[in-house]
Amino acid sequence: AAHRRSVCRLGARGVLELVGIYAALVLVLLETIYPLLWVLFGSLKTKQEMLSNIWGPPSSLVFQNYVDA
């Protein structure tokens, strides 16, 4: 009941502003996490797999890359 009152108090414009803010936050989150995952996945691929499947996750995890580095 308290949640309904706060939504009604915001009005349609306030709700749209909140939706916009949350959408922007989700975009920033994705822009932050995606490159980190891409680097992590790339570090766990073989050289051949990195050249053939640059955007996808590794088919098998190669931790030897960390030992060799």
N, C-alpha and C positions, 0 to 999 in steps of 0.2 A: 504494500500500500504506500509506503514512504517513497519507494522508487517511482511509482506512478505519479505522485505529486511532483517529484523533482523533474520528471520528463515533461509534465504539463507546464511547469513553471518555465522550462527552457523555451518552449514554443517550437514551431516548425523550423525556424531559422537556426535556433540553437542546436537542434538535433542534427541539421545538415552540417553545421560547423563541426560538431563532434565527429560525424562520419568522415568529413574531409580530413580532420586532424588524425584520426585513426588510420585512414587510408594512407596518408603521407608517412606515418610512422611505420606501417607495414612495408612500404616501398623502401624506406631507409634501412629497415632491418634486412630485407632481401638483398639490397645492394651491399650491405656489410657482410652478410653470411656467405653469399654465393662465391665471391672471390676466395674466401678462406677455405671453403669446401673444395673449390677447384684446385687450389694449391695442395691441399691435403691429398686429394685423390691422385693428382699428378705425381706426387712424391711416392705413392705406393704402386705405381705402374712400372712395367718394364719400358725400356727405350722404344722398342718396337710398338708396344701398345699405345704409348704416348703419341707416336706419329700416326697411328692408324685410327685411334679412337680418342681424339683430343678432348671432347666435351663430356663423354660418359664416365661413369664410375669404373674402377678397375675390375677386371674379371677375376683376378686373384690378387691378394695382398702381397707385395714384395717388400719385406722389411729390410732386405739386404741393401737397399738403396741408402738407408740410414747408416749402416755399418761401413759402406764404401765411402760415404761422404766424410 
